[in-house]
Amino acid sequence: MINYSRRKTPLLLFAVCIAAVFLSGCAAIYKIERAGKKYNNGYVVKRNEVIIPEFTIDNQGKAPEDIKTAEQRLKRRKKKILHFYEEIGYFGSRVMENTRLFLASFSAPFRAPVEGAKYHKYENDPDYRAKIDAQDEEEERIEQERIESIQAQMQQYIEEDLRLEQE
């Protein structure tokens, strides 16, 4: 009897962890509402109370005055715009974030001495600090270029969508 329960305990713990990871997210709520002067008092879309203007704006950054137009644009653009936002890093997968956090909690005791040594070297060695700062700046520059490229693609997509809308 004891051996049977010992075999089931790790499986039960694993199942509970997997369920917690997959059930920790929530569904997005979309609302179409009037915006302020920034969007010409037109209709914009809010995703979980955050305005995402790319769903409805035109080339000049103005939101449509007609709610039907806003609904049609949202319907056409939703999937593609969300894809661009996910590439930029907004609206990432909560499942992956939670899984990484879960695994990091197990590896933390083994990584702590290494991270402590890196921190000590960074604080006390000016050459190492300059090297790490240069690496961080380069990574940040590359990331900024990547985001700008994705935003340019998103703007190009919006322009193509507006051309199709006018036809």
DSSP file (Angstrom, degrees, kcal/mol; ACC not computed):
  #  RESIDUE AA STRUCTURE BP1 BP2  ACC     N-H-->O    O-->H-N    N-H-->O    O-->H-N    TCO  KAPPA ALPHA  PHI   PSI    X-CA   Y-CA   Z-CA
    1    1 A M     >        0   0    0      0, 0.0     4,-1.6     0, 0.0     5,-0.2   0.000 360.0 360.0 360.0 -37.9    0.0    0.0    0.0
    2    2 A I  H  >  +     0   0    0      1,-0.2     4,-1.9     2,-0.2     5,-0.2   0.910 360.0  51.6 -67.6 -42.0    2.8    2.4    0.8
    3    3 A N  H  > S+     0   0    0      1,-0.2     4,-1.6     2,-0.2    -1,-0.2   0.865 106.1  55.9 -62.8 -36.4    4.6    1.8   -2.5
    4    4 A Y  H  > S+     0   0    0      1,-0.2     4,-1.4     2,-0.2    -1,-0.2   0.927 109.5  44.3 -63.5 -45.6    1.4    2.5   -4.4
    5    5 A S  H  X S+     0   0    0     -4,-1.6     4,-1.8     1,-0.2    -1,-0.2   0.838 109.5  56.8 -70.4 -32.1    0.9    5.9   -2.9
    6    6 A R  H  < S+     0   0    0     -4,-1.9    -1,-0.2     1,-0.2    -2,-0.2   0.839 107.7  48.6 -67.4 -31.9    4.6    6.8   -3.3
    7    7 A R  H  X S+     0   0    0     -4,-1.6     4,-0.7     1,-0.2    -1,-0.2   0.837 112.9  47.7 -74.6 -32.3    4.2    6.2   -7.1
    8    8 A K  H  X S+     0   0    0     -4,-1.4     4,-2.6     1,-0.2     5,-0.2   0.786  97.2  70.9 -80.0 -28.3    1.1    8.3   -7.4
    9    9 A T  H  X S+     0   0    0     -4,-1.8     4,-2.6     1,-0.2     5,-0.2   0.922  98.9  45.3 -60.5 -49.5    2.3   11.3   -5.4
   10   10 A P  H  > S+     0   0    0      0, 0.0     4,-2.5     0, 0.0    -1,-0.2   0.895 114.5  49.9 -62.7 -36.9    4.8   12.6   -8.1
   11   11 A L  H  X S+     0   0    0     -4,-0.7     4,-2.4     2,-0.2    -2,-0.2   0.912 111.7  48.0 -66.1 -41.2    2.3   12.1  -10.8
   12   12 A L  H  X S+     0   0    0     -4,-2.6     4,-2.3     2,-0.2    -1,-0.2   0.915 112.5  48.8 -64.5 -43.2   -0.3   14.0   -8.8
   13   13 A L  H  X S+     0   0    0     -4,-2.6     4,-2.2    -5,-0.2    -2,-0.2   0.912 112.0  49.2 -62.4 -43.1    2.1   16.8   -8.1
   14   14 A F  H  X S+     0   0    0     -4,-2.5     4,-2.4    -5,-0.2    -2,-0.2   0.912 110.9  49.9 -62.3 -43.5    3.1   17.0  -11.8
   15   15 A A  H  X S+     0   0    0     -4,-2.4     4,-2.3     1,-0.2    -2,-0.2   0.887 110.2  50.3 -64.0 -39.6   -0.6   17.1  -12.9
   16   16 A V  H  X S+     0   0    0     -4,-2.3     4,-2.3     2,-0.2    -1,-0.2   0.911 111.1  49.0 -65.4 -42.1   -1.3   19.9  -10.4
   17   17 A C  H  X S+     0   0    0     -4,-2.2     4,-2.1     2,-0.2    -2,-0.2   0.919 112.1  47.9 -63.9 -44.3    1.6   21.9  -11.7
   18   18 A I  H  X S+     0   0    0     -4,-2.4     4,-2.3     1,-0.2    -2,-0.2   0.915 112.0  49.8 -63.3 -43.3    0.6   21.5  -15.3
   19   19 A A  H  X S+     0   0    0     -4,-2.3     4,-2.0     1,-0.2    -1,-0.2   0.900 109.6  51.8 -63.1 -40.4   -3.0   22.4  -14.5
   20   20 A A  H  < S+     0   0    0     -4,-2.3     4,-0.3     1,-0.2    -1,-0.2   0.896 110.5  48.7 -63.7 -39.5   -1.8   25.6  -12.7
   21   21 A V  H >< S+     0   0    0     -4,-2.1     3,-0.8     1,-0.2    -2,-0.2   0.929 115.8  42.0 -65.7 -45.5    0.3   26.6  -15.6
   22   22 A F  H 3< S+     0   0    0     -4,-2.3     3,-0.4     1,-0.2    -1,-0.2   0.753 116.4  47.2 -77.2 -23.3   -2.5   26.1  -18.2
   23   23 A L  T 3< S+     0   0    0     -4,-2.0    -1,-0.2    -5,-0.2    -2,-0.2   0.315  87.4  88.5 -99.0   8.7   -5.3   27.6  -16.1
   24   24 A S  S <  S+     0   0    0     -3,-0.8    -1,-0.2    -4,-0.3    -2,-0.1   0.526  74.2  78.4 -87.8  -4.5   -3.4   30.8  -15.0
   25   25 A G        -     0   0    0     -3,-0.4     2,-0.3    -4,-0.1    68,-0.0  -0.311  63.7-146.6 -93.8-179.9   -4.4   33.0  -18.0
   26   26 A C        -     0   0    0     -2,-0.1     2,-0.2     0, 0.0    -2,-0.0  -0.971  24.3 -98.0-144.3 159.6   -7.6   34.8  -18.8
   27   27 A A        -     0   0    0     -2,-0.3     2,-0.2     1,-0.1     0, 0.0  -0.507  40.1-113.2 -78.7 145.3   -9.5   35.7  -22.0
   28   28 A A        -     0   0    0     -2,-0.2     2,-0.5    19,-0.0    -1,-0.1  -0.530  23.1-144.6 -78.2 144.5   -9.0   39.2  -23.5
   29   29 A I        -     0   0    0     -2,-0.2    19,-2.9     2,-0.0     2,-0.4  -0.953  11.8-159.1-113.0 124.6  -12.0   41.5  -23.5
   30   30 A Y  E     +A   47   0A   0     -2,-0.5     2,-0.4    17,-0.2    17,-0.2  -0.876  11.6 178.5-107.3 133.8  -12.4   43.8  -26.5
   31   31 A K  E     -A   46   0A   0     15,-2.3    15,-3.2    -2,-0.4     2,-0.6  -0.992  21.4-145.2-132.1 141.2  -14.5   47.0  -26.4
   32   32 A I  E     +A   45   0A   0     -2,-0.4     2,-0.3    13,-0.2    13,-0.2  -0.935  36.9 158.4-105.2 118.7  -15.1   49.6  -29.1
   33   33 A E  E     -A   44   0A   0     11,-2.5    11,-3.1    -2,-0.6     2,-0.2  -0.907  45.8 -91.4-137.2 161.6  -15.4   53.1  -27.5
   34   34 A R  E     -A   43   0A   0     -2,-0.3     9,-0.2     9,-0.2     2,-0.2  -0.535  43.2-149.9 -71.4 139.1  -15.0   56.7  -28.4
   35   35 A A        -     0   0    0      7,-3.1    -1,-0.1    -2,-0.2     8,-0.0  -0.448  16.2-101.2-101.8 179.0  -11.6   58.1  -27.9
   36   36 A G    > > -     0   0    0     -2,-0.2     5,-2.4     5,-0.1     3,-1.1   0.067  55.8 -66.3 -85.6-160.4  -10.4   61.6  -27.0
   37   37 A K  G > 5S+     0   0    0      1,-0.3     3,-1.9     3,-0.2    -2,-0.0   0.772 123.1  72.4 -63.1 -27.8   -8.9   64.3  -29.2
   38   38 A K  G 3 5S+     0   0    0      1,-0.3    -1,-0.3     2,-0.1    -3,-0.0   0.851 107.6  34.7 -58.3 -34.1   -5.8   62.3  -29.9
   39   39 A Y  G X 5S-     0   0    0     -3,-1.1     3,-1.6     3,-0.1    24,-1.5  -0.030 122.1-100.9-111.3  28.8   -7.8   60.0  -32.2
   40   40 A N  T < 5 -     0   0    0     -3,-1.9    -3,-0.2     1,-0.3    -2,-0.1   0.793  67.1 -72.1  62.0  31.7  -10.2   62.7  -33.5
   41   41 A N  T 3 <S+     0   0    0     -5,-2.4    -1,-0.3     1,-0.1    -4,-0.1   0.759 100.4 135.9  54.5  28.3  -13.0   61.6  -31.2
   42   42 A G    <   -     0   0    0     -3,-1.6    -7,-3.1    -6,-0.4     2,-0.5  -0.218  62.8 -75.7 -92.4-172.5  -13.5   58.5  -33.3
   43   43 A Y  E     +A   34   0A   0     21,-2.9     2,-0.3    -9,-0.2    -9,-0.2  -0.745  49.8 176.0 -91.8 129.1  -14.0   54.9  -32.2
   44   44 A V  E     -A   33   0A   0    -11,-3.1   -11,-2.5    -2,-0.5     2,-0.4  -0.818  28.0-113.7-124.2 166.9  -11.0   52.9  -31.0
   45   45 A V  E     -AB  32  52A   0      7,-0.5     7,-2.6    -2,-0.3     2,-0.5  -0.866  20.4-158.3-106.5 134.7  -10.7   49.4  -29.6
   46   46 A K  E     -AB  31  51A   0    -15,-3.2   -15,-2.3    -2,-0.4     2,-0.6  -0.943   0.6-161.8-109.6 131.1   -9.7   48.6  -26.1
   47   47 A R  E >  S-AB  30  50A   0      3,-2.9     3,-1.0    -2,-0.5   -17,-0.2  -0.950  84.0 -19.6-111.0 112.2   -8.2   45.3  -25.2
   48   48 A N  T 3  S-     0   0    0    -19,-2.9    -1,-0.2    -2,-0.6   -18,-0.1   0.917 129.7 -52.0  52.4  47.2   -8.5   44.7  -21.4
   49   49 A E  T 3  S+     0   0    0    -20,-0.4     2,-0.5     1,-0.2    -1,-0.2   0.614 116.0 115.1  67.6  16.4   -8.9   48.5  -21.0
   50   50 A V  E <   -B   47   0A   0     -3,-1.0    -3,-2.9     2,-0.0     2,-0.3  -0.976  67.8-125.1-115.8 124.6   -5.8   49.3  -23.0
   51   51 A I  E     -B   46   0A   0     -2,-0.5    -5,-0.2    -5,-0.2     3,-0.1  -0.499  21.4-171.3 -70.6 129.6   -6.3   51.2  -26.3
   52   52 A I  E >   -B   45   0A   0     -7,-2.6     3,-1.4    -2,-0.3    -7,-0.5  -0.872   3.6-176.5-117.5  93.1   -4.8   49.5  -29.3
   53   53 A P  G >> S+     0   0    0      0, 0.0     4,-2.6     0, 0.0     3,-1.7   0.780  70.3  75.0 -66.2 -27.1   -5.2   52.2  -32.0
   54   54 A E  G 34 S+     0   0    0      1,-0.3    27,-0.1     2,-0.2     7,-0.0   0.709  83.8  68.7 -62.2 -18.7   -3.9   50.1  -34.8
   55   55 A F  G <4 S+     0   0    0     -3,-1.4    -1,-0.3   -10,-0.2    22,-0.3   0.851 122.4   7.0 -65.2 -32.6   -7.1   48.1  -34.9
   56   56 A T  T <4 S+     0   0    0     -3,-1.7    -2,-0.2    -4,-0.3    -1,-0.1   0.604  97.1 109.2-128.9 -15.6   -9.1   51.1  -36.2
   57   57 A I     <  -     0   0    0     -4,-2.6     6,-0.2     6,-0.1     2,-0.1  -0.152  50.7-141.2 -71.6 163.4   -6.9   54.1  -37.2
   58   58 A D    >   -     0   0    0      4,-1.5     3,-1.5   104,-0.0    -1,-0.1  -0.316  43.9 -74.6-105.0-166.3   -6.1   55.4  -40.7
   59   59 A N  T 3  S+     0   0    0      1,-0.3   100,-0.1    -2,-0.1    -2,-0.1   0.790 131.1  50.8 -63.9 -29.2   -2.9   56.7  -42.2
   60   60 A Q  T 3  S-     0   0    0      2,-0.1    -1,-0.3     1,-0.0     3,-0.1   0.396 119.5-106.5 -90.4   3.4   -3.2   60.1  -40.3
   61   61 A G  S <  S+     0   0    0     -3,-1.5     2,-0.4     1,-0.3    -2,-0.1   0.679  75.0 138.5  80.8  18.0   -3.8   58.4  -36.9
   62   62 A K        -     0   0    0    -22,-0.1    -4,-1.5    -6,-0.1    -1,-0.3  -0.789  48.1-135.2 -99.6 139.5   -7.5   59.2  -36.9
   63   63 A A        -     0   0    0    -24,-1.5    -6,-0.1    -2,-0.4   -19,-0.1  -0.596  35.6 -93.1 -86.5 152.8  -10.1   56.8  -35.7
   64   64 A P        -     0   0    0      0, 0.0   -21,-2.9     0, 0.0    -1,-0.1  -0.332  19.2-143.5 -68.7 147.5  -13.3   56.3  -37.7
   65   65 A E  S    S+     0   0    0    -23,-0.2     2,-0.5    -3,-0.1     3,-0.0   0.706  84.1  73.3 -78.7 -22.4  -16.4   58.4  -36.8
   66   66 A D  S  > S-     0   0    0      1,-0.1     4,-1.7   -23,-0.1   -23,-0.1  -0.816  70.9-149.6-100.7 130.0  -18.7   55.5  -37.6
   67   67 A I  H  > S+     0   0    0     -2,-0.5     4,-2.4     1,-0.2     5,-0.2   0.823  98.1  59.4 -67.5 -30.3  -18.9   52.5  -35.3
   68   68 A K  H  > S+     0   0    0      2,-0.2     4,-2.5     1,-0.2    -1,-0.2   0.912 105.0  48.9 -63.7 -42.0  -19.6   50.1  -38.2
   69   69 A T  H  > S+     0   0    0      2,-0.2     4,-2.7     1,-0.2     5,-0.2   0.911 110.8  51.1 -63.2 -41.9  -16.3   51.1  -39.9
   70   70 A A  H  X S+     0   0    0     -4,-1.7     4,-2.4     1,-0.2    -2,-0.2   0.909 110.6  48.7 -62.3 -42.0  -14.5   50.5  -36.6
   71   71 A E  H  X S+     0   0    0     -4,-2.4     4,-2.4     2,-0.2    -2,-0.2   0.907 112.0  48.8 -64.0 -42.2  -16.1   47.1  -36.2
   72   72 A Q  H  X S+     0   0    0     -4,-2.5     4,-2.3     2,-0.2    -2,-0.2   0.924 112.1  48.3 -64.7 -43.6  -15.2   46.1  -39.8
   73   73 A R  H  X S+     0   0    0     -4,-2.7     4,-3.0     1,-0.2     5,-0.3   0.914 111.5  50.4 -63.2 -42.0  -11.6   47.2  -39.4
   74   74 A L  H  X S+     0   0    0     -4,-2.4     4,-2.2     1,-0.2    -1,-0.2   0.927 110.2  50.2 -60.2 -44.4  -11.3   45.3  -36.1
   75   75 A K  H  < S+     0   0    0     -4,-2.4     4,-0.3     1,-0.2    -1,-0.2   0.907 117.1  39.9 -61.6 -42.3  -12.7   42.2  -37.7
   76   76 A R  H  < S+     0   0    0     -4,-2.3     4,-0.3     1,-0.2    -2,-0.2   0.898 125.2  34.2 -73.4 -41.1  -10.2   42.4  -40.6
   77   77 A R  H  X S+     0   0    0     -4,-3.0     4,-2.9   -22,-0.3     5,-0.4   0.647  89.7  92.7 -93.5 -16.7   -7.2   43.5  -38.7
   78   78 A K  H  X S+     0   0    0     -4,-2.2     4,-2.3    -5,-0.3     5,-0.2   0.876  88.8  42.3 -51.6 -53.6   -7.5   41.7  -35.4
   79   79 A K  H  > S+     0   0    0     -4,-0.3     4,-1.7     1,-0.2    -1,-0.2   0.920 119.0  43.5 -63.0 -45.8   -5.5   38.6  -36.1
   80   80 A K  H  > S+     0   0    0     -4,-0.3     4,-2.1     2,-0.2    -1,-0.2   0.909 114.2  48.9 -69.8 -42.7   -2.6   40.3  -38.0
   81   81 A I  H  X S+     0   0    0     -4,-2.9     4,-2.5     1,-0.2    -1,-0.2   0.905 110.6  51.2 -65.8 -41.0   -2.3   43.2  -35.5
   82   82 A L  H  X S+     0   0    0     -4,-2.3     4,-2.4    -5,-0.4    -1,-0.2   0.878 107.7  54.1 -62.4 -36.3   -2.2   40.8  -32.5
   83   83 A H  H  X S+     0   0    0     -4,-1.7     4,-2.1    -5,-0.2    -2,-0.2   0.924 108.9  47.9 -62.4 -44.1    0.5   38.9  -34.3
   84   84 A F  H  X S+     0   0    0     -4,-2.1     4,-2.0     1,-0.2    -2,-0.2   0.921 111.6  50.3 -61.6 -43.7    2.6   42.0  -34.7
   85   85 A Y  H  X>S+     0   0    0     -4,-2.5     5,-2.1     1,-0.2     4,-1.7   0.886 109.6  50.7 -63.5 -38.7    2.1   42.9  -31.1
   86   86 A E  H  <5S+     0   0    0     -4,-2.4    -1,-0.2     2,-0.2    -2,-0.2   0.888 108.6  52.2 -66.4 -38.0    3.1   39.4  -30.0
   87   87 A E  H  <5S+     0   0    0     -4,-2.1    -2,-0.2     1,-0.2    -1,-0.2   0.884 108.4  51.3 -63.7 -37.5    6.3   39.7  -32.1
   88   88 A I  H  <5S-     0   0    0     -4,-2.0    -1,-0.2    -5,-0.2    -2,-0.2   0.854 126.0-103.2 -67.7 -33.5    7.1   43.0  -30.4
   89   89 A G  T ><5S+     0   0    0     -4,-1.7     3,-0.5     1,-0.5     2,-0.2   0.363  81.8 120.6 124.9  -3.1    6.7   41.4  -27.0
   90   90 A Y  T 3 <S+     0   0    0     -5,-2.1    -1,-0.5     1,-0.2    -2,-0.1  -0.574  76.4  18.0 -82.2 155.4    3.3   42.6  -25.9
   91   91 A F  T 3  S+     0   0    0     -2,-0.2    -1,-0.2     1,-0.1    -5,-0.1   0.871  86.9 176.8  53.6  45.0    0.6   40.0  -25.2
   92   92 A G    <   -     0   0    0     -3,-0.5     2,-0.6     1,-0.1    -1,-0.1  -0.135  43.0 -74.9 -70.6 174.4    3.1   37.1  -24.9
   93   93 A S     >  -     0   0    0      1,-0.2     4,-1.8    -7,-0.1    -1,-0.1  -0.605  35.6-160.0 -75.1 118.2    2.1   33.6  -24.0
   94   94 A R  H  > S+     0   0    0     -2,-0.6     4,-2.7     1,-0.2     5,-0.2   0.813  90.2  62.0 -68.0 -29.7    1.3   33.5  -20.3
   95   95 A V  H  > S+     0   0    0      1,-0.2     4,-2.2     2,-0.2    -1,-0.2   0.935 106.4  43.9 -62.5 -45.6    1.8   29.7  -20.3
   96   96 A M  H  > S+     0   0    0      2,-0.2     4,-2.6     1,-0.2    -2,-0.2   0.905 113.3  51.1 -67.4 -40.7    5.4   30.1  -21.4
   97   97 A E  H  X S+     0   0    0     -4,-1.8     4,-2.2     1,-0.2    -2,-0.2   0.928 112.7  46.0 -61.5 -44.5    6.1   32.9  -18.9
   98   98 A N  H  X S+     0   0    0     -4,-2.7     4,-2.4     2,-0.2    -1,-0.2   0.866 111.5  52.0 -67.5 -36.0    4.6   30.8  -16.0
   99   99 A T  H  X S+     0   0    0     -4,-2.2     4,-2.6    -5,-0.2     5,-0.2   0.921 110.2  48.6 -66.0 -43.3    6.6   27.7  -17.1
  100  100 A R  H  X S+     0   0    0     -4,-2.6     4,-2.7     1,-0.2    -2,-0.2   0.916 112.3  48.8 -61.7 -42.8    9.8   29.6  -17.2
  101  101 A L  H  X S+     0   0    0     -4,-2.2     4,-1.6     2,-0.2    -1,-0.2   0.907 111.1  50.5 -62.9 -42.1    9.1   31.1  -13.7
  102  102 A F  H  X S+     0   0    0     -4,-2.4     4,-0.7     1,-0.2    -2,-0.2   0.924 114.6  42.9 -61.8 -46.3    8.2   27.6  -12.4
  103  103 A L  H >X S+     0   0    0     -4,-2.6     4,-1.6     1,-0.2     3,-0.7   0.867 110.0  57.1 -70.0 -35.5   11.5   26.1  -13.7
  104  104 A A  H 3X S+     0   0    0     -4,-2.7     4,-1.5     1,-0.2    -1,-0.2   0.830  98.2  61.7 -65.0 -30.7   13.5   29.1  -12.6
  105  105 A S  H 3< S+     0   0    0     -4,-1.6    -1,-0.2     1,-0.2    -2,-0.2   0.825 107.2  44.9 -65.5 -29.0   12.4   28.6   -9.0
  106  106 A F  H << S+     0   0    0     -4,-0.7     4,-0.3    -3,-0.7    -1,-0.2   0.828 116.2  44.6 -80.9 -32.6   14.0   25.2   -9.1
  107  107 A S  H >X S+     0   0    0     -4,-1.6     4,-1.8     1,-0.2     3,-0.7   0.596  89.0  90.5 -87.6 -10.2   17.3   26.3  -10.7
  108  108 A A  H 3X S+     0   0    0     -4,-1.5     4,-2.1     1,-0.2    -1,-0.2   0.883  82.0  53.6 -56.8 -44.6   17.7   29.5   -8.5
  109  109 A P  H 34 S+     0   0    0      0, 0.0    -1,-0.2     0, 0.0    -2,-0.1   0.839 113.0  45.0 -61.8 -29.0   19.7   27.8   -5.7
  110  110 A F  H <4 S+     0   0    0     -3,-0.7     4,-0.4    -4,-0.3    -2,-0.2   0.795 116.6  44.6 -83.0 -28.7   22.2   26.6   -8.3
  111  111 A R  H  X S+     0   0    0     -4,-1.8     4,-2.7     1,-0.2     5,-0.3   0.712  93.3  81.5 -85.4 -22.2   22.4   29.9  -10.2
  112  112 A A  H  X S+     0   0    0     -4,-2.1     4,-2.5     1,-0.2     5,-0.2   0.883  90.7  48.1 -57.1 -46.2   22.7   32.1   -7.2
  113  113 A P  H  > S+     0   0    0      0, 0.0     4,-2.0     0, 0.0    -1,-0.2   0.901 113.8  47.7 -63.2 -37.7   26.4   31.7   -6.6
  114  114 A V  H  > S+     0   0    0     -4,-0.4     4,-2.3     2,-0.2    -2,-0.2   0.932 113.4  47.0 -67.0 -45.5   27.2   32.3  -10.2
  115  115 A E  H  X S+     0   0    0     -4,-2.7     4,-2.4     1,-0.2    -1,-0.2   0.881 110.9  53.0 -63.9 -37.8   25.0   35.4  -10.3
  116  116 A G  H  X S+     0   0    0     -4,-2.5     4,-2.4    -5,-0.3    -1,-0.2   0.900 109.1  48.9 -63.1 -40.8   26.6   36.7   -7.1
  117  117 A A  H  X S+     0   0    0     -4,-2.0     4,-2.5     2,-0.2    -2,-0.2   0.903 111.4  49.6 -66.1 -40.9   30.1   36.3   -8.5
  118  118 A K  H  X S+     0   0    0     -4,-2.3     4,-2.5     2,-0.2    -2,-0.2   0.917 111.4  49.2 -62.6 -42.8   29.0   38.1  -11.7
  119  119 A Y  H  X S+     0   0    0     -4,-2.4     4,-2.3     2,-0.2    -2,-0.2   0.914 111.2  49.3 -63.0 -43.9   27.5   40.9   -9.6
  120  120 A H  H  X S+     0   0    0     -4,-2.4     4,-1.7     1,-0.2    -2,-0.2   0.922 112.6  47.3 -62.4 -44.2   30.7   41.2   -7.5
  121  121 A K  H  X S+     0   0    0     -4,-2.5     4,-2.1     1,-0.2     8,-0.3   0.896 111.3  51.8 -64.5 -39.8   32.9   41.4  -10.6
  122  122 A Y  H  < S+     0   0    0     -4,-2.5    -2,-0.2     1,-0.2    -1,-0.2   0.904 112.4  45.4 -63.0 -42.0   30.6   44.0  -12.2
  123  123 A E  H  < S+     0   0    0     -4,-2.3    -1,-0.2     1,-0.2    -2,-0.2   0.791 123.7  32.7 -72.3 -28.5   30.8   46.2   -9.1
  124  124 A N  H  < S+     0   0    0     -4,-1.7    -2,-0.2    -5,-0.2    -1,-0.2   0.573 106.4  66.5-110.3 -11.0   34.5   45.9   -8.6
  125  125 A D     X  -     0   0    0     -4,-2.1     4,-2.4    -5,-0.2     5,-0.2  -0.913  56.1-168.3-117.3 105.7   36.1   45.6  -12.0
  126  126 A P  H  > S+     0   0    0      0, 0.0     4,-2.4     0, 0.0     5,-0.2   0.847  88.8  53.0 -62.7 -34.7   35.7   48.7  -14.2
  127  127 A D  H  > S+     0   0    0      2,-0.2     4,-2.2     1,-0.2     5,-0.1   0.929 111.2  45.7 -65.4 -44.3   36.9   46.9  -17.4
  128  128 A Y  H  > S+     0   0    0      2,-0.2     4,-2.7     1,-0.2     5,-0.2   0.898 111.8  52.9 -64.2 -40.5   34.3   44.2  -16.9
  129  129 A R  H  X S+     0   0    0     -4,-2.4     4,-2.8    -8,-0.3    -2,-0.2   0.923 109.5  48.3 -61.1 -45.1   31.6   46.8  -16.2
  130  130 A A  H  X S+     0   0    0     -4,-2.4     4,-2.3     1,-0.2    -1,-0.2   0.899 112.2  49.7 -62.5 -40.6   32.4   48.7  -19.4
  131  131 A K  H  X S+     0   0    0     -4,-2.2     4,-2.2     2,-0.2    -2,-0.2   0.934 113.5  44.6 -63.5 -46.9   32.3   45.4  -21.4
  132  132 A I  H  X S+     0   0    0     -4,-2.7     4,-2.6     2,-0.2    -2,-0.2   0.899 112.9  51.4 -66.6 -40.7   29.0   44.4  -19.9
  133  133 A D  H  X S+     0   0    0     -4,-2.8     4,-2.4    -5,-0.2    -1,-0.2   0.898 110.1  49.9 -62.5 -40.0   27.5   47.9  -20.4
  134  134 A A  H  X S+     0   0    0     -4,-2.3     4,-2.3     2,-0.2    -2,-0.2   0.907 111.1  49.2 -64.6 -41.8   28.6   47.8  -24.0
  135  135 A Q  H  X S+     0   0    0     -4,-2.2     4,-2.5     2,-0.2    -2,-0.2   0.915 111.4  49.5 -62.8 -42.7   27.0   44.4  -24.5
  136  136 A D  H  X S+     0   0    0     -4,-2.6     4,-2.4     1,-0.2    -2,-0.2   0.912 111.0  49.1 -63.5 -42.4   23.8   45.6  -22.9
  137  137 A E  H  X S+     0   0    0     -4,-2.4     4,-2.4     2,-0.2    -1,-0.2   0.899 111.5  49.5 -64.1 -40.4   23.7   48.8  -25.1
  138  138 A E  H  X S+     0   0    0     -4,-2.3     4,-2.5     2,-0.2    -2,-0.2   0.920 111.8  48.0 -64.9 -43.9   24.3   46.7  -28.2
  139  139 A E  H  X S+     0   0    0     -4,-2.5     4,-2.4     1,-0.2    -2,-0.2   0.899 112.4  49.7 -62.4 -40.5   21.5   44.2  -27.3
  140  140 A E  H  X S+     0   0    0     -4,-2.4     4,-2.4     2,-0.2    -2,-0.2   0.894 110.7  49.8 -65.6 -39.8   19.2   47.2  -26.6
  141  141 A R  H  X S+     0   0    0     -4,-2.4     4,-2.3     2,-0.2    -2,-0.2   0.922 111.9  47.9 -63.6 -44.8   20.0   48.8  -29.9
  142  142 A I  H  X S+     0   0    0     -4,-2.5     4,-2.1     1,-0.2    -2,-0.2   0.907 112.5  49.1 -63.1 -42.4   19.4   45.5  -31.8
  143  143 A E  H  X S+     0   0    0     -4,-2.4     4,-2.4     2,-0.2    -1,-0.2   0.901 110.2  50.9 -64.7 -40.5   16.1   45.0  -30.0
  144  144 A Q  H  X S+     0   0    0     -4,-2.4     4,-2.5     1,-0.2    -2,-0.2   0.899 110.0  49.7 -64.6 -40.7   15.0   48.6  -30.8
  145  145 A E  H  X S+     0   0    0     -4,-2.3     4,-2.1     2,-0.2    -1,-0.2   0.894 110.4  51.1 -63.4 -39.6   15.8   48.1  -34.5
  146  146 A R  H  X S+     0   0    0     -4,-2.1     4,-2.1     2,-0.2    -2,-0.2   0.920 111.3  47.2 -63.5 -44.3   13.8   44.9  -34.5
  147  147 A I  H  X S+     0   0    0     -4,-2.4     4,-2.5     1,-0.2    -2,-0.2   0.906 111.3  50.9 -65.0 -41.9   10.8   46.6  -32.9
  148  148 A E  H  X S+     0   0    0     -4,-2.5     4,-2.1     1,-0.2    -1,-0.2   0.884 109.3  51.6 -63.0 -38.1   11.0   49.5  -35.3
  149  149 A S  H  X S+     0   0    0     -4,-2.1     4,-2.1     2,-0.2    -1,-0.2   0.915 110.9  47.1 -63.9 -43.4   11.1   47.0  -38.2
  150  150 A I  H  X S+     0   0    0     -4,-2.1     4,-2.3     1,-0.2    -2,-0.2   0.901 111.2  51.5 -65.3 -40.8    8.0   45.3  -36.9
  151  151 A Q  H  X S+     0   0    0     -4,-2.5     4,-2.3     2,-0.2    -1,-0.2   0.871 108.6  51.6 -64.7 -36.1    6.2   48.6  -36.4
  152  152 A A  H  X S+     0   0    0     -4,-2.1     4,-2.3     2,-0.2    -1,-0.2   0.905 109.9  49.2 -65.9 -40.7    7.0   49.6  -40.0
  153  153 A Q  H  X S+     0   0    0     -4,-2.1     4,-2.3     2,-0.2    -2,-0.2   0.892 110.5  51.0 -63.0 -39.5    5.6   46.3  -41.2
  154  154 A M  H  X S+     0   0    0     -4,-2.3     4,-2.3     2,-0.2    -2,-0.2   0.914 110.1  48.8 -64.9 -42.4    2.5   46.9  -39.1
  155  155 A Q  H  X S+     0   0    0     -4,-2.3     4,-2.2     1,-0.2    -2,-0.2   0.898 110.6  51.1 -64.4 -39.8    2.1   50.4  -40.6
  156  156 A Q  H  X S+     0   0    0     -4,-2.3     4,-2.3     1,-0.2    -1,-0.2   0.898 109.2  51.0 -63.3 -40.3    2.5   49.0  -44.1
  157  157 A Y  H  X S+     0   0    0     -4,-2.3     4,-2.6     2,-0.2    -2,-0.2   0.913 109.0  51.0 -62.7 -42.7   -0.2   46.4  -43.4
  158  158 A I  H  X S+     0   0    0     -4,-2.3     4,-2.3     1,-0.2    -2,-0.2   0.906 109.7  50.3 -62.5 -41.5   -2.5   49.2  -42.2
  159  159 A E  H  X S+     0   0    0     -4,-2.2     4,-2.0     2,-0.2    -1,-0.2   0.915 111.2  48.1 -62.9 -43.0   -1.9   51.1  -45.4
  160  160 A E  H  X S+     0   0    0     -4,-2.3     4,-2.2     1,-0.2    -2,-0.2   0.904 111.1  51.4 -63.3 -40.6   -2.7   48.0  -47.5
  161  161 A D  H  X S+     0   0    0     -4,-2.6     4,-2.0     1,-0.2    -2,-0.2   0.896 109.2  50.0 -63.3 -40.1   -5.8   47.4  -45.5
  162  162 A L  H  X S+     0   0    0     -4,-2.3     4,-1.8     2,-0.2    -1,-0.2   0.869 108.8  52.4 -67.6 -36.1   -7.0   51.0  -46.0
  163  163 A R  H  X S+     0   0    0     -4,-2.0     4,-1.0     1,-0.2    -2,-0.2   0.924 111.1  46.9 -64.2 -42.9   -6.4   50.7  -49.8
  164  164 A L  H  < S+     0   0    0     -4,-2.2     3,-0.3     1,-0.2    -2,-0.2   0.860 109.4  55.3 -65.2 -35.1   -8.5   47.5  -49.9
  165  165 A E  H  < S+     0   0    0     -4,-2.0    -1,-0.2     1,-0.2    -2,-0.2   0.863 106.3  50.7 -64.6 -36.6  -11.2   49.2  -47.8
  166  166 A Q  H  <        0   0    0     -4,-1.8    -1,-0.2     1,-0.2    -2,-0.2   0.709 360.0 360.0 -75.9 -20.7  -11.4   52.1  -50.3
  167  167 A E     <        0   0    0     -4,-1.0    -1,-0.2    -3,-0.3    -2,-0.2   0.484 360.0 360.0 -77.7 360.0  -11.8   49.7  -53.3
